[in-house]
Amino acid sequence: MTTKEIAVKSIAELPDSATWRDIEERIQFLSAIDKGLDEIRQGKLVPHEEVRASLENQY
């Protein structure tokens, strides 16, 4: 599916009572997922163990 097709399908699945804010949040959510998947494809990952260690050192 193209980005536009995904957006249209996602918006169509929202309830008829959806507000502009609801639509905006859905698009931002989908965009963030797309960005994350792109970063994964580029190999920009942080191993789980490294994240856990970082958090343990902060808290």
Secondary structure, DSSP 8 states (H G I E B T S, - for coil): --HHHHHHHHHHTS-TT--HHHHHHHHHHHHHHHHHHHHHHTT----HHHHHHHHHHH-
